[in-house]
Amino acid sequence: AAEGRTRCAALLATVQEVVHDLFAAYAGAAGAYDPLPGCFEQYGLDFLVTDRWAPVLLEANPGPDFGQTGDALGEAVVGGFME
């Protein structure tokens, strides 16, 4: 169990680094990834995790696509923000 938590923590840290680098590359550029002042934004980032626990960014979208996963997942992810 401890090994699993360690791997998950390392995976999450790497994903956070990739996401940071992705949005740093877009900083100041006009486009679909510009946050609106005073608002939060949601993006759709798809990762694949290899058999060596390495995350690979597959694609980045300006919004999540809950159409493929159904309303239940969309509610679980954004439900608290919309109240």
N, CA, C and O atoms as CSV, one atom per row, in Angstrom:
chain,resi,resn,atom,element,x,y,z
A,1,ALA,N,N,0.823,-1.199,0.000
A,1,ALA,CA,C,0.000,0.000,0.000
A,1,ALA,C,C,0.865,1.261,0.000
A,1,ALA,O,O,0.546,2.238,-0.677
A,2,ALA,N,N,1.952,1.235,0.754
A,2,ALA,CA,C,2.832,2.404,0.816
A,2,ALA,C,C,3.493,2.650,-0.530
A,2,ALA,O,O,3.661,3.800,-0.938
A,3,GLU,N,N,3.869,1.580,-1.226
A,3,GLU,CA,C,4.486,1.725,-2.544
A,3,GLU,C,C,3.495,2.352,-3.535
A,3,GLU,O,O,3.868,3.199,-4.347
A,4,GLY,N,N,2.243,1.928,-3.456
A,4,GLY,CA,C,1.214,2.486,-4.324
A,4,GLY,C,C,1.008,3.972,-4.082
A,4,GLY,O,O,0.872,4.748,-5.028
A,5,ARG,N,N,0.983,4.371,-2.813
A,5,ARG,CA,C,0.840,5.799,-2.488
A,5,ARG,C,C,2.036,6.598,-2.992
A,5,ARG,O,O,1.879,7.718,-3.477
A,6,THR,N,N,3.226,6.024,-2.876
A,6,THR,CA,C,4.435,6.697,-3.352
A,6,THR,C,C,4.396,6.869,-4.866
A,6,THR,O,O,4.728,7.935,-5.383
A,7,ARG,N,N,3.989,5.820,-5.574
A,7,ARG,CA,C,3.893,5.902,-7.040
A,7,ARG,C,C,2.837,6.920,-7.458
A,7,ARG,O,O,3.060,7.704,-8.381
A,8,CYS,N,N,1.703,6.910,-6.791
A,8,CYS,CA,C,0.634,7.863,-7.120
A,8,CYS,C,C,1.075,9.299,-6.855
A,8,CYS,O,O,0.781,10.195,-7.646
A,9,ALA,N,N,1.773,9.520,-5.754
A,9,ALA,CA,C,2.261,10.862,-5.440
A,9,ALA,C,C,3.259,11.329,-6.492
A,9,ALA,O,O,3.218,12.486,-6.911
A,10,ALA,N,N,4.152,10.449,-6.921
A,10,ALA,CA,C,5.127,10.801,-7.956
A,10,ALA,C,C,4.434,11.061,-9.288
A,10,ALA,O,O,4.806,11.980,-10.018
A,11,LEU,N,N,3.428,10.252,-9.604
A,11,LEU,CA,C,2.658,10.437,-10.840
A,11,LEU,C,C,1.959,11.793,-10.825
A,11,LEU,O,O,2.014,12.537,-11.804
A,12,LEU,N,N,1.307,12.106,-9.721
A,12,LEU,CA,C,0.608,13.382,-9.601
A,12,LEU,C,C,1.580,14.551,-9.719
A,12,LEU,O,O,1.270,15.542,-10.381
A,13,ALA,N,N,2.733,14.454,-9.098
A,13,ALA,CA,C,3.732,15.527,-9.179
A,13,ALA,C,C,4.181,15.737,-10.618
A,13,ALA,O,O,4.355,16.876,-11.051
A,14,THR,N,N,4.371,14.658,-11.360
A,14,THR,CA,C,4.782,14.776,-12.757
A,14,THR,C,C,3.673,15.376,-13.609
A,14,THR,O,O,3.940,16.212,-14.472
A,15,VAL,N,N,2.432,14.961,-13.376
A,15,VAL,CA,C,1.295,15.539,-14.102
A,15,VAL,C,C,1.201,17.039,-13.818
A,15,VAL,O,O,0.990,17.832,-14.736
A,16,GLN,N,N,1.356,17.429,-12.559
A,16,GLN,CA,C,1.303,18.850,-12.215
A,16,GLN,C,C,2.404,19.631,-12.922
A,16,GLN,O,O,2.171,20.756,-13.364
A,17,GLU,N,N,3.582,19.065,-13.036
A,17,GLU,CA,C,4.680,19.719,-13.731
A,17,GLU,C,C,4.371,19.890,-15.218
A,17,GLU,O,O,4.640,20.941,-15.799
A,18,VAL,N,N,3.809,18.854,-15.824
A,18,VAL,CA,C,3.441,18.923,-17.241
A,18,VAL,C,C,2.368,19.996,-17.460
A,18,VAL,O,O,2.462,20.787,-18.399
A,19,VAL,N,N,1.359,20.020,-16.599
A,19,VAL,CA,C,0.284,21.018,-16.725
A,19,VAL,C,C,0.844,22.424,-16.527
A,19,VAL,O,O,0.487,23.344,-17.262
A,20,HIS,N,N,1.713,22.593,-15.542
A,20,HIS,CA,C,2.341,23.901,-15.324
A,20,HIS,C,C,3.091,24.348,-16.574
A,20,HIS,O,O,2.932,25.483,-17.022
A,21,ASP,N,N,3.906,23.461,-17.138
A,21,ASP,CA,C,4.681,23.795,-18.329
A,21,ASP,C,C,3.782,24.104,-19.519
A,21,ASP,O,O,4.073,25.002,-20.308
A,22,LEU,N,N,2.688,23.356,-19.643
A,22,LEU,CA,C,1.742,23.579,-20.735
A,22,LEU,C,C,1.164,24.988,-20.674
A,22,LEU,O,O,1.174,25.708,-21.672
A,23,PHE,N,N,0.661,25.382,-19.505
A,23,PHE,CA,C,0.037,26.695,-19.395
A,23,PHE,C,C,1.059,27.819,-19.357
A,23,PHE,O,O,0.745,28.941,-19.754
A,24,ALA,N,N,2.267,27.552,-18.893
A,24,ALA,CA,C,3.333,28.557,-18.958
A,24,ALA,C,C,3.675,28.863,-20.412
A,24,ALA,O,O,3.994,30.002,-20.751
A,25,ALA,N,N,3.609,27.854,-21.262
A,25,ALA,CA,C,3.888,28.060,-22.685
A,25,ALA,C,C,2.832,28.949,-23.344
A,25,ALA,O,O,3.133,29.645,-24.313
A,26,TYR,N,N,1.603,28.933,-22.831
A,26,TYR,CA,C,0.521,29.740,-23.378
A,26,TYR,C,C,0.383,31.105,-22.704
A,26,TYR,O,O,-0.437,31.917,-23.133
A,27,ALA,N,N,1.160,31.371,-21.668
A,27,ALA,CA,C,1.031,32.627,-20.912
A,27,ALA,C,C,1.174,33.821,-21.851
A,27,ALA,O,O,2.155,33.943,-22.584
A,28,GLY,N,N,0.186,34.687,-21.812
A,28,GLY,CA,C,0.212,35.900,-22.620
A,28,GLY,C,C,-0.265,35.733,-24.044
A,28,GLY,O,O,-0.431,36.727,-24.751
A,29,ALA,N,N,-0.491,34.516,-24.487
A,29,ALA,CA,C,-0.967,34.285,-25.848
A,29,ALA,C,C,-2.494,34.333,-25.871
A,29,ALA,O,O,-3.149,33.757,-25.001
A,30,ALA,N,N,-3.047,35.003,-26.840
A,30,ALA,CA,C,-4.508,35.062,-26.984
A,30,ALA,C,C,-4.991,33.741,-27.570
A,30,ALA,O,O,-4.332,33.151,-28.427
A,31,GLY,N,N,-6.131,33.291,-27.104
A,31,GLY,CA,C,-6.684,32.059,-27.658
A,31,GLY,C,C,-7.674,31.402,-26.727
A,31,GLY,O,O,-8.181,32.015,-25.787
A,32,ALA,N,N,-7.936,30.145,-27.008
A,32,ALA,CA,C,-8.964,29.392,-26.288
A,32,ALA,C,C,-8.590,29.096,-24.847
A,32,ALA,O,O,-9.457,28.720,-24.059
A,33,TYR,N,N,-7.316,29.256,-24.475
A,33,TYR,CA,C,-6.883,28.911,-23.128
A,33,TYR,C,C,-6.736,30.127,-22.225
A,33,TYR,O,O,-6.161,30.020,-21.142
A,34,ASP,N,N,-7.243,31.280,-22.648
A,34,ASP,CA,C,-7.174,32.489,-21.824
A,34,ASP,C,C,-8.229,32.446,-20.733
A,34,ASP,O,O,-9.417,32.340,-21.038
A,35,PRO,N,N,-7.829,32.526,-19.469
A,35,PRO,CA,C,-8.834,32.598,-18.404
A,35,PRO,C,C,-9.489,33.970,-18.381
A,35,PRO,O,O,-8.847,34.976,-18.683
A,36,LEU,N,N,-10.738,34.008,-18.032
A,36,LEU,CA,C,-11.455,35.274,-17.906
A,36,LEU,C,C,-11.194,35.866,-16.529
A,36,LEU,O,O,-11.118,35.130,-15.546
A,37,PRO,N,N,-11.056,37.176,-16.443
A,37,PRO,CA,C,-10.791,37.798,-15.131
A,37,PRO,C,C,-11.891,37.471,-14.123
A,37,PRO,O,O,-13.076,37.572,-14.441
A,38,GLY,N,N,-11.503,37.080,-12.912
A,38,GLY,CA,C,-12.455,36.799,-11.847
A,38,GLY,C,C,-13.206,35.490,-11.998
A,38,GLY,O,O,-14.173,35.252,-11.275
A,39,CYS,N,N,-12.787,34.640,-12.918
A,39,CYS,CA,C,-13.480,33.374,-13.156
A,39,CYS,C,C,-12.517,32.201,-13.012
A,39,CYS,O,O,-11.302,32.361,-13.124
A,40,PHE,N,N,-13.073,31.028,-12.763
A,40,PHE,CA,C,-12.257,29.826,-12.821
A,40,PHE,C,C,-12.487,29.187,-14.179
A,40,PHE,O,O,-13.521,29.401,-14.813
A,41,GLU,N,N,-11.547,28.426,-14.606
A,41,GLU,CA,C,-11.641,27.766,-15.903
A,41,GLU,C,C,-11.489,26.267,-15.725
A,41,GLU,O,O,-10.810,25.810,-14.806
A,42,GLN,N,N,-12.112,25.514,-16.592
A,42,GLN,CA,C,-11.943,24.066,-16.636
A,42,GLN,C,C,-11.422,23.707,-18.015
A,42,GLN,O,O,-11.892,24.231,-19.025
A,43,TYR,N,N,-10.469,22.829,-18.048
A,43,TYR,CA,C,-9.897,22.378,-19.304
A,43,TYR,C,C,-9.994,20.862,-19.359
A,43,TYR,O,O,-10.178,20.201,-18.337
A,44,GLY,N,N,-9.870,20.329,-20.542
A,44,GLY,CA,C,-9.860,18.882,-20.721
A,44,GLY,C,C,-8.468,18.424,-21.093
A,44,GLY,O,O,-8.017,18.649,-22.216
A,45,LEU,N,N,-7.784,17.785,-20.164
A,45,LEU,CA,C,-6.444,17.274,-20.417
A,45,LEU,C,C,-6.481,15.753,-20.333
A,45,LEU,O,O,-6.878,15.189,-19.313
A,46,ASP,N,N,-6.071,15.104,-21.398
A,46,ASP,CA,C,-6.084,13.642,-21.438
A,46,ASP,C,C,-4.661,13.118,-21.302
A,46,ASP,O,O,-3.773,13.468,-22.079
A,47,PHE,N,N,-4.467,12.279,-20.306
A,47,PHE,CA,C,-3.169,11.660,-20.064
A,47,PHE,C,C,-3.279,10.151,-20.217
A,47,PHE,O,O,-4.318,9.559,-19.925
A,48,LEU,N,N,-2.217,9.551,-20.667
A,48,LEU,CA,C,-2.050,8.105,-20.658
A,48,LEU,C,C,-0.952,7.817,-19.643
A,48,LEU,O,O,0.040,8.545,-19.589
A,49,VAL,N,N,-1.109,6.775,-18.840
A,49,VAL,CA,C,-0.082,6.383,-17.882
A,49,VAL,C,C,0.538,5.090,-18.392
A,49,VAL,O,O,-0.159,4.095,-18.595
A,50,THR,N,N,1.856,5.111,-18.598
A,50,THR,CA,C,2.549,3.943,-19.132
A,50,THR,C,C,2.689,2.860,-18.066
A,50,THR,O,O,2.363,3.069,-16.897
A,51,ASP,N,N,3.174,1.716,-18.488
A,51,ASP,CA,C,3.388,0.618,-17.551
A,51,ASP,C,C,4.515,0.922,-16.560
A,51,ASP,O,O,4.707,0.177,-15.599
A,52,ARG,N,N,5.253,1.997,-16.782
A,52,ARG,CA,C,6.295,2.440,-15.851
A,52,ARG,C,C,5.836,3.646,-15.035
A,52,ARG,O,O,6.654,4.340,-14.430
A,53,TRP,N,N,4.542,3.890,-15.021
A,53,TRP,CA,C,3.928,4.969,-14.249
A,53,TRP,C,C,4.369,6.349,-14.730
A,53,TRP,O,O,4.460,7.283,-13.933
A,54,ALA,N,N,4.639,6.482,-16.005
A,54,ALA,CA,C,5.011,7.775,-16.571
A,54,ALA,C,C,3.794,8.355,-17.294
A,54,ALA,O,O,3.264,7.715,-18.202
A,55,PRO,N,N,3.337,9.555,-16.913
A,55,PRO,CA,C,2.203,10.152,-17.601
A,55,PRO,C,C,2.641,10.755,-18.938
A,55,PRO,O,O,3.706,11.362,-19.046
A,56,VAL,N,N,1.800,10.575,-19.942
A,56,VAL,CA,C,2.040,11.139,-21.268
A,56,VAL,C,C,0.815,11.972,-21.622
A,56,VAL,O,O,-0.300,11.452,-21.659
A,57,LEU,N,N,1.014,13.258,-21.881
A,57,LEU,CA,C,-0.096,14.127,-22.283
A,57,LEU,C,C,-0.505,13.775,-23.704
A,57,LEU,O,O,0.306,13.862,-24.626
A,58,LEU,N,N,-1.752,13.380,-23.883
A,58,LEU,CA,C,-2.245,13.016,-25.204
A,58,LEU,C,C,-2.838,14.211,-25.930
A,58,LEU,O,O,-2.571,14.423,-27.112
A,59,GLU,N,N,-3.650,15.000,-25.213
A,59,GLU,CA,C,-4.249,16.182,-25.829
A,59,GLU,C,C,-4.734,17.147,-24.764
A,59,GLU,O,O,-4.992,16.771,-23.621
A,60,ALA,N,N,-4.850,18.401,-25.173
A,60,ALA,CA,C,-5.382,19.452,-24.306
A,60,ALA,C,C,-6.524,20.127,-25.044
A,60,ALA,O,O,-6.392,20.496,-26.211
A,61,ASN,N,N,-7.647,20.285,-24.355
A,61,ASN,CA,C,-8.834,20.905,-24.949
A,61,ASN,C,C,-9.265,22.088,-24.084
A,61,ASN,O,O,-9.048,22.079,-22.872
A,62,PRO,N,N,-9.872,23.105,-24.696
A,62,PRO,CA,C,-10.285,24.281,-23.930
A,62,PRO,C,C,-11.443,24.011,-22.972
A,62,PRO,O,O,-11.811,24.894,-22.197
A,63,GLY,N,N,-12.017,22.825,-23.006
A,63,GLY,CA,C,-13.083,22.471,-22.077
A,63,GLY,C,C,-13.179,20.964,-21.950
A,63,GLY,O,O,-12.832,20.240,-22.882
A,64,PRO,N,N,-13.651,20.477,-20.794
A,64,PRO,CA,C,-13.811,19.027,-20.634
A,64,PRO,C,C,-14.974,18.521,-21.476
A,64,PRO,O,O,-15.925,19.257,-21.739
A,65,ASP,N,N,-14.896,17.276,-21.893
A,65,ASP,CA,C,-15.963,16.664,-22.678
A,65,ASP,C,C,-16.656,15.613,-21.823
A,65,ASP,O,O,-16.229,14.460,-21.768
A,66,PHE,N,N,-17.734,16.028,-21.153
A,66,PHE,CA,C,-18.480,15.091,-20.323
A,66,PHE,C,C,-19.475,14.277,-21.141
A,66,PHE,O,O,-20.143,13.394,-20.603
A,67,GLY,N,N,-19.582,14.567,-22.441
A,67,GLY,CA,C,-20.501,13.828,-23.295
A,67,GLY,C,C,-20.150,12.364,-23.409
A,67,GLY,O,O,-21.031,11.522,-23.586
A,68,GLN,N,N,-18.856,12.049,-23.308
A,68,GLN,CA,C,-18.427,10.658,-23.437
A,68,GLN,C,C,-18.534,9.897,-22.124
A,68,GLN,O,O,-18.668,8.673,-22.127
A,69,THR,N,N,-18.477,10.608,-21.005
A,69,THR,CA,C,-18.482,9.935,-19.714
A,69,THR,C,C,-19.823,10.014,-19.001
A,69,THR,O,O,-20.037,9.325,-18.004
A,70,GLY,N,N,-20.714,10.834,-19.496
A,70,GLY,CA,C,-22.035,10.932,-18.903
A,70,GLY,C,C,-22.170,12.043,-17.889
A,70,GLY,O,O,-21.179,12.618,-17.438
A,71,ASP,N,N,-23.404,12.338,-17.535
A,71,ASP,CA,C,-23.699,13.434,-16.620
A,71,ASP,C,C,-23.198,13.177,-15.202
A,71,ASP,O,O,-22.890,14.125,-14.479
A,72,ALA,N,N,-23.112,11.925,-14.796
A,72,ALA,CA,C,-22.704,11.621,-13.424
A,72,ALA,C,C,-21.288,12.121,-13.152
A,72,ALA,O,O,-21.034,12.698,-12.095
A,73,LEU,N,N,-20.371,11.912,-14.079
A,73,LEU,CA,C,-19.002,12.374,-13.880
A,73,LEU,C,C,-18.949,13.894,-13.906
A,73,LEU,O,O,-18.246,14.501,-13.098
A,74,GLY,N,N,-19.677,14.511,-14.815
A,74,GLY,CA,C,-19.702,15.966,-14.860
A,74,GLY,C,C,-20.196,16.555,-13.561
A,74,GLY,O,O,-19.640,17.548,-13.091
A,75,GLU,N,N,-21.207,15.986,-12.974
A,75,GLU,CA,C,-21.729,16.447,-11.691
A,75,GLU,C,C,-20.705,16.240,-10.582
A,75,GLU,O,O,-20.541,17.103,-9.719
A,76,ALA,N,N,-20.018,15.109,-10.599
A,76,ALA,CA,C,-19.017,14.836,-9.574
A,76,ALA,C,C,-17.855,15.823,-9.644
A,76,ALA,O,O,-17.284,16.184,-8.615
A,77,VAL,N,N,-17.507,16.255,-10.844
A,77,VAL,CA,C,-16.352,17.137,-11.031
A,77,VAL,C,C,-16.720,18.590,-10.790
A,77,VAL,O,O,-15.967,19.306,-10.129
A,78,VAL,N,N,-17.849,19.048,-11.302
A,78,VAL,CA,C,-18.176,20.474,-11.234
A,78,VAL,C,C,-19.396,20.806,-10.388
A,78,VAL,O,O,-19.739,21.980,-10.253
A,79,GLY,N,N,-20.047,19.827,-9.825
A,79,GLY,CA,C,-21.282,20.055,-9.097
A,79,GLY,C,C,-21.189,21.118,-8.015
A,79,GLY,O,O,-22.071,21.970,-7.912
A,80,GLY,N,N,-20.149,21.083,-7.219
A,80,GLY,CA,C,-19.992,22.043,-6.130
A,80,GLY,C,C,-19.769,23.465,-6.587
A,80,GLY,O,O,-20.081,24.400,-5.850
A,81,PHE,N,N,-19.237,23.656,-7.782
A,81,PHE,CA,C,-18.967,25.003,-8.287
A,81,PHE,C,C,-20.226,25.697,-8.790
A,81,PHE,O,O,-20.276,26.925,-8.857
A,82,MET,N,N,-21.223,24.930,-9.135
A,82,MET,CA,C,-22.407,25.495,-9.775
A,82,MET,C,C,-23.530,25.801,-8.801
A,82,MET,O,O,-24.611,26.211,-9.222
A,83,GLU,N,N,-23.298,25.609,-7.495
A,83,GLU,CA,C,-24.360,25.860,-6.517
A,83,GLU,C,C,-24.428,27.327,-6.152
A,83,GLU,O,O,-25.264,27.723,-5.340
